[in-house]
């Protein structure tokens, strides 16, 4: 990520646009944009709170993602 900052910025922007479009498609224009900004602010706040505590590690993030993915697939 540090070697190619432009690629990282473009990839992050594409992911943000895709997530906003998915929320707009599922919830409507006004509610989707509103939900997008709520989720964005919530995740940014959690990141700012938890990064100094060194809680974010790649294995923990991967394990959390996989647990949530399996829960979403099998329960809902």
Buried (B, 14 or more C-beta within 10 A) or exposed (E): EEEEEEEEEEEEEEEEEEBBEEBBEEBEEEEBBEBBEEEEEEEEEEEEEEEEEEEEEEEEEEEEEEEEEEEEEEEE
